Amino acid sequence: MNAARSRTRIAVVGSVAAGSVLLLSGTAFAHVTVQPEGAAAKGGYAVVDFKVPNERDNAKTVKVEVNFPTDHPLASVMPQPVPGWNVEVTKSKLDKPLTVHGKQINEAVTKVTWSGGTIESGQFQKFPLSIGSLPTDTDQLVFKALQTYDNNEVVRWIEEAKKGAAEPANPAPTLQLTAAAAGGDDDAAPAADDKSAAGQKAQASSSSSSSSSSDTDTTARVLAVVGIVVGVAGVAFGVFAGRRRSA
C-alpha cells in the first residue's frame, strides 16, 4: 500500500513539474524577440529578424510597431517585404548628426510599423530588416515593440532587463552585438561586400579557366610530339623491312 502511494505521489509531482516546465517555456517563447541572421558585428551591417508570436487564443495580431534606440541611431534601415503586410518606415531629425562613409546624416529611422496582415493564434511571423552601421560603443541595442490585436488590446514589449534581476514580464527585444571583424572594413555596406565577393569569385574563376586552358594546350603539344615520333618510327620500320625482303 505504501509503495503504491509513493508511486502515485511521484507521478503527481512529476506531472506538476512537467506542466510547470511547459508553462514557463511557453511564456518565454511568447516574447517578441530580435535575432540576427549570422553575426551582428560592431561597426558593420546585419540582417535581423523580429519574431512576433501570437499568444492569444481568441485574437489575431494585426499590427507590429518597433521603436529604434535614440541613444544609438541607425542611419540605414531597409525592410524586406513580408507577404500580406504593409510596412512604414518613420524617420526623425537627429539632435546630433552622424557621419557615415564621410557623409553627414541629419536624420535616422526611429520606428518601423507593419500592418494590414494577421498572425493567427498559435502562429508567429518574422519581420526582417537590414540595419547599420551598428554602433561600436555598446554591446547591445534595445528595441521597444508594441503588438496590437484585433480586439484592440496592445501589448507593450518595452521593459529592459536588468543585470542580476529576473526577466521582466514584457521584455523589450534586445540585439546582442559581437566584436568587430578583425582586418575587415566594418563600415562597408552589404551591397559593396557582395560586389567585392562577386569580383573575387570572378577572378578565381578566370584564373582557374586560364590554368585549365594552359594545361590543355600543354597536353595537346605533348600528344602531337608523341604522334610524330611514333609516325617516324613506323616509317623507318617499314623501310628497314622492305630492304630485308629485297636482300
Backbone bond lengths (Angstrom), bond angles and torsions (degrees), N, CA, C in turn:
res aa  C-N    CA-C-N  psi(-1)  N-CA   C-N-CA  omega(-1)  CA-C   N-CA-C  phi
1 M - - - 1.457 - - 1.528 110.50 -
2 N 1.372 115.51 -47.57 1.462 119.32 179.58 1.518 111.59 -61.59
3 A 1.337 115.18 -39.70 1.467 119.75 179.80 1.517 110.54 -63.23
4 A 1.339 115.69 -40.37 1.461 119.64 179.77 1.514 111.23 -65.41
5 R 1.347 116.56 -40.40 1.462 120.73 178.96 1.525 110.51 -65.00
6 S 1.340 115.46 -39.67 1.472 119.48 179.49 1.512 111.20 -62.41
7 R 1.342 114.65 -43.32 1.467 118.11 179.40 1.522 110.88 -63.98
8 T 1.324 116.70 -38.27 1.467 120.65 179.38 1.519 111.21 -64.43
9 R 1.349 115.49 -43.49 1.464 119.36 179.59 1.529 111.25 -63.77
10 I 1.339 115.35 -41.89 1.460 119.53 179.30 1.516 110.44 -61.38
11 A 1.347 116.48 -41.84 1.464 121.06 -179.66 1.522 110.85 -63.84
12 V 1.362 116.24 -41.87 1.463 120.13 -179.64 1.522 110.66 -65.55
13 V 1.345 116.69 -45.64 1.464 121.32 179.61 1.524 110.56 -61.39
14 G 1.344 115.66 -42.02 1.467 119.96 178.91 1.507 112.04 -62.53
15 S 1.325 116.67 -41.44 1.460 121.03 179.84 1.523 111.05 -64.95
16 V 1.337 116.08 -42.63 1.469 119.81 178.97 1.518 110.67 -63.92
17 A 1.348 116.70 -42.79 1.462 120.45 179.95 1.513 111.07 -63.37
18 A 1.352 116.55 -43.82 1.465 120.28 179.74 1.521 110.64 -63.50
19 G 1.352 115.19 -41.29 1.460 118.46 178.86 1.516 112.11 -63.73
20 S 1.347 116.40 -37.81 1.454 120.64 179.17 1.515 110.96 -65.35
21 V 1.360 116.49 -41.17 1.460 120.64 178.64 1.506 110.86 -62.60
22 L 1.330 116.56 -44.39 1.467 120.16 179.49 1.515 110.96 -64.54
23 L 1.342 116.89 -39.51 1.455 120.65 -179.68 1.516 110.70 -64.73
24 L 1.340 116.36 -45.72 1.458 120.08 179.74 1.513 111.28 -65.78
25 S 1.341 116.65 -39.51 1.458 120.18 179.05 1.512 110.31 -63.79
26 G 1.348 116.39 -43.05 1.451 120.03 179.69 1.508 111.76 -62.13
27 T 1.358 115.47 -38.60 1.455 119.74 179.23 1.520 111.08 -65.77
28 A 1.344 115.89 -42.12 1.470 119.73 -178.66 1.514 111.17 -65.39
29 F 1.339 116.36 -42.29 1.449 119.70 -176.94 1.523 112.22 -74.02
30 A 1.342 117.28 -11.79 1.461 120.39 -178.62 1.519 112.21 -81.87
31 H 1.329 117.22 -6.77 1.458 119.94 -179.19 1.524 111.63 -71.63
32 V 1.322 115.83 150.26 1.461 120.97 169.25 1.528 107.02 -78.16
33 T 1.327 116.77 126.09 1.459 121.15 -175.34 1.524 110.64 -129.00
34 V 1.343 115.88 166.51 1.463 122.06 174.69 1.517 107.92 -131.41
35 Q 1.331 115.91 130.66 1.459 121.99 -179.30 1.526 109.30 -135.39
36 P 1.335 117.37 140.33 1.469 119.56 178.32 1.520 111.39 -81.40
37 E 1.317 116.18 150.01 1.464 121.25 171.37 1.533 106.74 -90.08
38 G 1.319 116.01 89.39 1.459 120.36 -173.48 1.518 108.84 102.08
39 A 1.331 116.41 -141.13 1.462 120.70 -177.90 1.519 111.14 -96.26
40 A 1.335 114.63 150.69 1.460 121.22 172.96 1.524 106.01 -119.20
41 A 1.337 115.68 78.21 1.461 121.90 -173.44 1.522 111.22 -81.97
42 K 1.307 115.23 141.13 1.467 120.79 177.94 1.532 110.53 -57.78
43 G 1.310 115.94 135.60 1.455 120.92 179.04 1.511 114.63 82.69
44 G 1.332 117.57 -6.30 1.457 120.67 -177.32 1.519 112.71 -109.71
45 Y 1.320 114.91 -163.31 1.460 122.41 178.51 1.520 108.89 -116.12
46 A 1.331 116.63 155.14 1.465 120.26 -179.29 1.520 109.94 -151.35
47 V 1.323 114.93 153.84 1.466 121.68 170.25 1.525 106.47 -102.89
48 V 1.310 116.31 123.89 1.460 121.01 -177.80 1.528 109.74 -121.63
49 D 1.328 115.28 150.30 1.464 121.74 179.22 1.526 109.52 -114.95
50 F 1.325 116.32 124.16 1.454 120.69 170.61 1.532 106.89 -90.08
51 K 1.317 115.55 115.06 1.472 121.15 -177.21 1.523 108.97 -98.05
52 V 1.344 115.83 119.27 1.466 121.44 -175.04 1.529 109.42 -119.42
53 P 1.334 118.22 107.70 1.463 120.69 177.17 1.531 111.19 -90.69
54 N 1.306 117.05 154.23 1.467 121.14 174.37 1.526 107.35 -97.18
55 E 1.315 116.30 112.74 1.464 121.19 -176.45 1.535 112.79 -101.16
56 R 1.322 116.75 11.91 1.466 120.61 179.44 1.534 110.19 -108.11
57 D 1.335 115.41 139.28 1.470 120.08 -179.76 1.522 112.25 -84.96
58 N 1.335 116.62 -20.31 1.472 120.13 -173.51 1.522 113.31 -122.25
59 A 1.350 117.29 20.56 1.466 119.50 -179.49 1.525 109.95 -152.27
60 K 1.334 115.23 157.19 1.461 121.89 178.44 1.531 109.71 -110.73
61 T 1.317 115.67 145.12 1.462 119.90 173.76 1.520 108.55 -79.05
62 V 1.326 117.01 127.76 1.467 120.51 -175.63 1.529 113.16 -122.68
63 K 1.337 116.64 -5.90 1.465 119.18 -179.56 1.526 110.09 -155.86
64 V 1.325 115.27 138.78 1.466 121.41 177.48 1.525 108.01 -132.20
65 E 1.322 116.32 126.96 1.465 121.79 -179.90 1.527 109.03 -123.30
66 V 1.322 116.95 124.21 1.464 122.05 179.30 1.519 109.03 -115.11
67 N 1.328 116.10 120.85 1.458 122.19 178.94 1.525 109.95 -97.67
68 F 1.337 116.35 133.68 1.458 121.90 -175.73 1.524 111.04 -91.03
69 P 1.336 116.12 151.29 1.466 119.45 -179.54 1.521 111.39 -66.26
70 T 1.325 115.43 133.39 1.468 119.89 -179.75 1.522 112.26 -87.17
71 D 1.354 116.34 -18.32 1.461 118.54 179.57 1.530 111.91 -80.05
72 H 1.338 116.59 -18.34 1.472 121.58 175.39 1.533 108.15 -135.49
73 P 1.326 117.23 73.48 1.478 120.58 -176.59 1.520 112.18 -64.66
74 L 1.336 114.55 148.74 1.467 121.57 179.75 1.528 108.73 -111.68
75 A 1.321 116.13 124.77 1.464 120.82 -175.89 1.522 112.27 -75.83
76 S 1.334 117.29 -29.71 1.459 120.86 -176.43 1.525 110.49 -121.09
77 V 1.332 115.82 119.75 1.469 122.50 176.16 1.520 107.37 -139.12
78 M 1.338 116.31 116.29 1.466 120.88 -179.25 1.529 109.59 -126.75
79 P 1.336 117.74 119.37 1.465 120.52 179.52 1.529 111.87 -81.55
80 Q 1.306 115.31 146.05 1.471 120.95 171.39 1.529 107.57 -91.33
81 P 1.331 118.29 133.86 1.471 119.68 -178.94 1.530 111.88 -57.20
82 V 1.318 115.65 136.73 1.460 122.41 176.00 1.525 106.98 -115.80
83 P 1.331 118.28 117.09 1.472 121.07 -176.86 1.530 112.14 -52.49
84 G 1.329 115.38 130.07 1.456 120.71 177.64 1.512 114.95 88.19
85 W 1.343 116.97 -5.50 1.460 120.65 -177.22 1.526 110.83 -120.07
86 N 1.340 115.15 142.79 1.458 121.40 171.69 1.524 108.39 -97.02
87 V 1.316 116.98 146.34 1.457 120.22 -178.88 1.523 109.84 -126.67
88 E 1.321 116.18 138.40 1.461 122.76 178.76 1.526 108.71 -127.65
89 V 1.319 116.38 125.03 1.466 122.21 179.56 1.527 108.31 -104.75
90 T 1.330 116.05 122.04 1.457 121.55 -178.40 1.523 110.08 -105.88
91 K 1.336 115.72 128.52 1.466 121.01 177.83 1.524 110.01 -112.86
92 S 1.334 114.13 150.79 1.465 119.73 178.24 1.519 109.49 -135.19
93 K 1.339 115.66 154.21 1.447 120.95 179.54 1.521 110.31 -71.38
94 L 1.331 116.10 137.56 1.457 121.31 -178.40 1.527 110.75 -86.06
95 D 1.322 115.43 141.42 1.462 119.91 174.36 1.523 110.66 -67.64
96 K 1.356 114.51 -35.66 1.454 120.54 178.73 1.523 108.27 -126.21
97 P 1.327 119.51 112.73 1.471 122.10 -177.23 1.527 112.55 -58.86
98 L 1.336 115.03 151.40 1.462 121.80 176.62 1.521 109.47 -101.84
99 T 1.318 115.50 153.36 1.462 120.98 173.78 1.523 108.29 -115.28
100 V 1.336 116.17 113.99 1.462 121.81 -177.81 1.523 108.88 -126.64
101 H 1.348 117.10 123.07 1.461 122.35 -178.79 1.526 111.75 54.12
102 G 1.339 115.64 36.59 1.459 120.25 177.71 1.511 114.37 81.30
103 K 1.343 117.56 0.79 1.465 120.87 -179.69 1.525 109.83 -111.18
104 Q 1.318 115.24 143.96 1.456 120.43 179.56 1.527 110.02 -87.28
105 I 1.331 115.78 127.58 1.461 122.33 -179.79 1.520 108.49 -108.18
106 N 1.338 116.75 121.46 1.461 121.18 -176.76 1.526 113.71 -98.52
107 E 1.340 117.46 -8.37 1.453 120.22 178.39 1.525 110.19 -142.25
108 A 1.318 115.64 157.10 1.461 120.78 -179.02 1.525 108.80 -144.66
109 V 1.326 116.10 162.33 1.466 121.18 179.34 1.528 109.23 -72.25
110 T 1.310 115.52 128.83 1.463 120.21 178.83 1.529 112.39 -113.09
111 K 1.348 116.46 -13.73 1.468 118.10 -179.30 1.526 110.13 -160.83
112 V 1.336 115.26 142.68 1.465 121.74 172.11 1.522 107.46 -127.22
113 T 1.336 116.64 130.95 1.466 121.37 -175.81 1.528 110.30 -125.66
114 W 1.327 115.84 129.41 1.462 121.82 174.66 1.531 108.34 -110.25
115 S 1.314 116.73 135.48 1.462 121.34 179.84 1.525 109.56 -152.71
116 G 1.322 115.75 171.71 1.467 120.24 176.96 1.511 114.29 92.89
117 G 1.333 117.42 -17.26 1.456 120.61 178.35 1.520 110.72 -106.93
118 T 1.321 116.60 -174.13 1.466 120.98 178.27 1.519 109.86 -140.45
119 I 1.322 114.92 147.66 1.461 122.14 169.69 1.519 106.18 -116.74
120 E 1.313 115.33 115.95 1.460 120.52 -176.15 1.530 111.14 -73.71
121 S 1.322 115.06 162.35 1.459 120.87 177.27 1.531 110.37 -59.51
122 G 1.330 116.37 134.25 1.461 120.76 179.70 1.512 113.93 80.83
123 Q 1.335 118.04 8.12 1.459 121.76 179.52 1.523 110.49 -123.41
124 F 1.335 116.18 170.02 1.459 120.44 175.77 1.522 108.81 -139.29
125 Q 1.336 115.45 165.27 1.456 121.58 179.32 1.516 108.99 -137.51
126 K 1.348 116.59 140.39 1.456 121.70 175.35 1.531 109.68 -100.97
127 F 1.324 115.45 138.25 1.459 122.04 178.50 1.532 108.04 -121.25
128 P 1.340 118.48 100.46 1.475 121.29 -175.47 1.533 113.01 -82.94
129 L 1.337 113.90 144.67 1.463 121.67 175.66 1.525 108.82 -138.69
130 S 1.331 115.51 142.96 1.461 120.92 168.92 1.523 106.79 -98.75
131 I 1.340 117.20 123.74 1.454 120.66 -174.78 1.527 111.27 -130.48
132 G 1.325 116.19 153.71 1.458 120.68 177.27 1.532 110.55 166.63
133 S 1.312 117.52 178.87 1.457 119.66 -15.75 1.526 109.41 -75.53
134 L 1.339 115.65 145.01 1.454 121.20 -175.54 1.525 110.11 -72.20
135 P 1.323 117.56 145.77 1.466 120.77 -177.56 1.531 111.63 -66.29
136 T 1.323 115.22 156.66 1.469 120.53 179.87 1.523 112.35 -107.60
137 D 1.343 117.07 -5.32 1.461 120.24 -175.16 1.525 113.48 -108.55
138 T 1.342 117.42 22.43 1.459 120.99 176.42 1.527 109.29 -151.17
139 D 1.324 116.24 158.81 1.465 120.96 -179.21 1.524 112.36 -98.62
140 Q 1.312 118.19 -5.98 1.451 120.44 -178.82 1.519 111.50 -158.20
141 L 1.327 114.61 158.51 1.459 122.23 174.10 1.524 108.07 -121.75
142 V 1.318 116.58 131.78 1.455 121.81 -179.09 1.528 109.11 -106.97
143 F 1.327 115.67 122.74 1.461 122.19 178.58 1.540 107.90 -110.18
144 K 1.308 116.48 134.23 1.459 119.96 178.08 1.527 109.08 -101.78
145 A 1.339 115.73 126.27 1.469 120.91 -172.93 1.528 111.50 -118.59
146 L 1.328 114.95 146.53 1.460 122.28 174.96 1.526 108.17 -119.95
147 Q 1.324 116.08 128.49 1.471 121.92 -179.61 1.527 108.64 -114.74
148 T 1.345 115.87 119.81 1.458 121.02 -176.93 1.523 111.01 -109.07
149 Y 1.354 115.31 134.00 1.467 121.84 178.50 1.530 110.74 -102.31
150 D 1.335 115.55 164.72 1.470 119.01 -177.18 1.527 113.30 -73.13
151 N 1.346 117.75 -4.73 1.473 120.28 173.28 1.526 111.10 -97.70
152 N 1.371 115.17 14.87 1.463 123.91 177.81 1.535 113.91 75.16
153 E 1.313 117.46 7.04 1.460 119.95 175.12 1.536 108.83 -74.72
154 V 1.328 117.14 137.48 1.460 122.92 178.23 1.528 108.76 -121.99
155 V 1.324 115.84 121.29 1.464 121.28 176.43 1.520 107.86 -100.51
156 R 1.332 116.15 125.10 1.458 121.61 -175.24 1.530 109.35 -102.07
157 W 1.348 115.07 105.81 1.460 121.08 177.35 1.529 107.90 -91.00
158 I 1.354 115.54 81.00 1.467 119.44 -169.38 1.527 113.57 -131.93
159 E 1.313 118.64 0.10 1.464 121.38 -175.37 1.528 110.31 -83.76
160 E 1.321 116.36 126.48 1.462 120.58 178.68 1.529 110.10 -86.42
161 A 1.324 114.75 135.25 1.464 120.05 179.37 1.522 110.14 -72.12
162 K 1.333 116.27 138.08 1.454 121.79 178.51 1.526 109.78 -103.22
163 K 1.325 116.14 137.83 1.453 121.09 -178.32 1.529 110.11 -61.62
164 G 1.339 115.24 128.04 1.456 121.11 179.03 1.511 114.24 85.08
165 A 1.332 117.71 -6.83 1.468 121.71 -179.58 1.526 110.23 -102.83
166 A 1.324 115.43 162.42 1.462 120.55 178.85 1.530 109.70 -67.20
167 E 1.326 115.46 154.83 1.462 119.56 179.83 1.522 109.86 -65.16
168 P 1.329 117.41 133.91 1.470 119.41 179.82 1.515 112.07 -67.49
169 A 1.307 116.32 164.63 1.466 121.21 -177.51 1.518 111.86 -67.56
170 N 1.331 117.43 -35.43 1.460 121.59 -179.23 1.533 109.65 -127.91
171 P 1.334 116.78 71.97 1.471 119.83 -175.62 1.525 112.45 -68.02
172 A 1.308 115.88 144.55 1.463 121.20 176.81 1.523 109.26 -77.89
173 P 1.328 118.38 143.13 1.471 120.74 175.36 1.524 109.92 -58.44
174 T 1.332 116.19 129.28 1.465 121.01 -176.57 1.518 110.49 -126.63
175 L 1.329 116.03 126.19 1.466 122.16 -179.67 1.527 109.05 -99.24
176 Q 1.330 116.47 119.47 1.459 121.67 177.82 1.527 109.08 -85.16
177 L 1.323 116.17 131.16 1.459 121.35 -179.30 1.526 110.33 -99.09
178 T 1.334 115.53 146.47 1.460 121.08 178.28 1.530 109.49 -103.96
179 A 1.331 115.29 169.46 1.463 120.05 -179.98 1.521 110.38 -63.28
180 A 1.326 115.56 150.65 1.461 120.78 179.12 1.522 110.09 -62.48
181 A 1.333 116.84 144.45 1.463 121.57 -179.61 1.523 109.78 -65.27
182 A 1.337 116.58 130.69 1.465 121.71 -178.80 1.520 110.60 -69.78
183 G 1.337 115.75 130.25 1.459 120.76 175.74 1.508 114.48 73.37
184 G 1.341 117.75 5.35 1.463 119.64 -178.47 1.510 111.03 -103.35
185 D 1.319 115.48 163.16 1.462 121.43 176.51 1.513 107.60 -92.38
186 D 1.336 115.82 89.86 1.455 120.25 -173.33 1.516 112.94 -66.70
187 D 1.352 116.90 -22.33 1.454 119.08 -178.40 1.522 112.76 -85.61
188 A 1.336 116.50 -0.60 1.464 119.05 -179.67 1.514 109.95 -71.36
189 A 1.328 116.28 135.71 1.459 120.97 179.47 1.524 109.75 -71.47
190 P 1.368 117.72 155.99 1.452 121.05 -179.83 1.517 113.41 -55.03
191 A 1.363 117.12 -39.39 1.463 119.44 -177.92 1.518 110.71 -62.76
192 A 1.348 116.07 -40.35 1.457 119.87 179.55 1.514 110.69 -65.19
193 D 1.335 116.53 -39.58 1.458 120.41 177.72 1.514 110.87 -61.95
194 D 1.339 115.90 -41.80 1.463 119.78 -179.58 1.515 110.83 -63.20
195 K 1.371 116.47 -41.82 1.455 119.61 -179.83 1.516 110.88 -65.23
196 S 1.335 116.06 -39.98 1.459 120.15 179.44 1.511 110.54 -62.91
197 A 1.345 115.42 -44.22 1.461 119.44 179.94 1.520 110.50 -64.30
198 A 1.347 115.90 -40.45 1.457 119.43 179.48 1.521 110.58 -63.62
199 G 1.355 116.23 -40.09 1.459 119.85 178.84 1.511 112.02 -63.84
200 Q 1.327 117.02 -41.12 1.456 120.95 178.53 1.521 111.05 -63.46
201 K 1.345 116.02 -41.27 1.463 119.52 178.52 1.520 111.09 -63.68
202 A 1.370 115.61 -42.33 1.460 119.55 -179.45 1.521 110.56 -64.03
203 Q 1.355 116.29 -40.49 1.456 120.16 -179.93 1.522 110.58 -65.26
204 A 1.338 116.11 -42.09 1.461 120.12 178.98 1.512 110.70 -63.97
205 S 1.355 115.98 -40.61 1.455 120.32 179.06 1.513 111.11 -63.73
206 S 1.381 116.16 -41.16 1.455 120.83 179.83 1.516 110.81 -64.35
207 S 1.359 116.41 -42.88 1.463 120.62 179.42 1.515 110.84 -63.20
208 S 1.349 115.41 -41.20 1.454 120.01 179.64 1.512 110.96 -64.57
209 S 1.359 115.61 -40.04 1.460 120.51 -179.59 1.521 110.59 -65.77
210 S 1.365 116.36 -42.07 1.463 120.53 179.96 1.514 110.83 -64.09
211 S 1.354 116.06 -41.79 1.463 120.31 179.63 1.508 110.99 -63.90
212 S 1.355 115.50 -42.05 1.458 120.17 179.69 1.518 110.92 -63.65
213 S 1.369 116.48 -41.42 1.458 121.10 179.78 1.519 110.61 -64.22
214 S 1.362 116.34 -40.56 1.459 120.62 179.64 1.518 110.81 -63.78
215 D 1.354 116.30 -43.18 1.463 120.67 178.81 1.521 110.87 -61.92
216 T 1.333 116.17 -39.81 1.468 120.22 -179.21 1.523 110.96 -64.92
217 D 1.365 116.71 -43.22 1.462 120.55 178.96 1.528 111.38 -61.90
218 T 1.320 117.24 -42.85 1.473 121.48 -179.82 1.518 110.68 -62.28
219 T 1.336 115.70 -44.76 1.470 119.95 179.49 1.518 111.04 -61.30
220 A 1.336 116.73 -41.62 1.464 120.64 -179.03 1.527 110.74 -63.73
221 R 1.327 116.48 -41.00 1.466 119.93 -179.97 1.521 111.25 -64.64
222 V 1.330 116.33 -43.41 1.472 119.96 179.11 1.520 110.85 -60.92
223 L 1.323 116.66 -44.63 1.467 120.35 179.59 1.519 111.15 -63.20
224 A 1.347 116.16 -37.39 1.463 119.38 179.41 1.521 111.13 -64.59
225 V 1.340 116.91 -43.83 1.465 120.95 178.44 1.514 110.84 -62.35
226 V 1.346 115.84 -43.99 1.469 119.39 178.73 1.514 110.64 -61.04
227 G 1.338 116.84 -40.03 1.466 120.16 179.25 1.527 111.69 -63.42
228 I 1.333 116.08 -40.26 1.477 119.39 179.34 1.523 110.47 -64.63
229 V 1.332 116.45 -44.49 1.469 120.60 -179.85 1.514 110.76 -61.33
230 V 1.322 116.57 -44.52 1.473 120.10 179.00 1.518 110.49 -62.81
231 G 1.328 116.13 -40.17 1.466 119.70 179.94 1.523 111.34 -64.02
232 V 1.333 117.03 -45.56 1.472 120.58 178.85 1.520 110.49 -61.75
233 A 1.315 116.34 -41.77 1.462 119.70 179.01 1.522 111.17 -62.15
234 G 1.331 115.76 -38.39 1.463 119.42 179.66 1.519 111.45 -65.44
235 V 1.345 116.63 -42.48 1.465 120.70 179.20 1.528 110.25 -63.58
236 A 1.326 116.81 -44.78 1.470 120.74 -179.94 1.514 111.11 -60.75
237 F 1.335 116.13 -41.54 1.459 119.50 179.68 1.524 111.21 -64.28
238 G 1.358 116.18 -38.73 1.463 119.82 179.83 1.517 110.73 -64.96
239 V 1.336 118.30 -43.77 1.469 121.90 179.51 1.521 110.56 -62.37
240 F 1.330 115.83 -44.09 1.462 120.18 -179.17 1.536 111.15 -63.14
241 A 1.320 116.16 -40.28 1.464 120.71 -179.15 1.523 109.96 -67.19
242 G 1.350 116.59 -36.72 1.463 119.93 179.07 1.499 112.27 -65.85
243 R 1.314 117.10 -40.94 1.453 121.21 179.06 1.527 111.39 -62.96
244 R 1.362 116.45 -38.85 1.477 118.91 -179.52 1.531 109.40 -65.92
245 R 1.309 118.40 -36.82 1.462 119.99 -179.82 1.539 109.86 -67.53
246 S 1.379 114.70 -39.65 1.473 118.09 -179.77 1.506 110.90 -64.89
247 A 1.373 117.05 -38.76 1.440 119.87 178.78 1.518 110.52 -66.19
